[in-house]
Amino acid sequence: MQASKPVLLAALLAVAGAGALQAVPAEARTVVVYSTAEPPALREEIVPAPRHGYVWVPGYWSWHHRDYVWQRGHWVRERHGYHYVPSHWEREGDRWRYYDGRWDH
């Protein structure tokens, strides 16, 4: 018995899609902002009580469409053997460089 072309195509797409779901290491994104204006002052947040197996990611200012946008803090599942490095901004001459939060050894 021979499979039809649509069935073979669906099977090949399913196999290819399964390979795409494999875990790959996350890389931190760096954004260079060509502006002399620094990010706004940090907002104060009330951090909820800690939950076992989770890490609190504090809120931060991200850069989106030529403006700073506040990202609220949230819980993420802990990665054993790693510690979380929060998102942050660093001044570089007359511009600002943004670093995404990441897990580090």
Secondary structure, DSSP 8 states (H G I E B T S, - for coil): ----HHHHHHHHHHHHHHHHTS-------EEEE--SS--------------TTEEEE--EEEE-SSSEEEE--EEEE--TT-EEE--EEEEETTEEEEE--EEE-
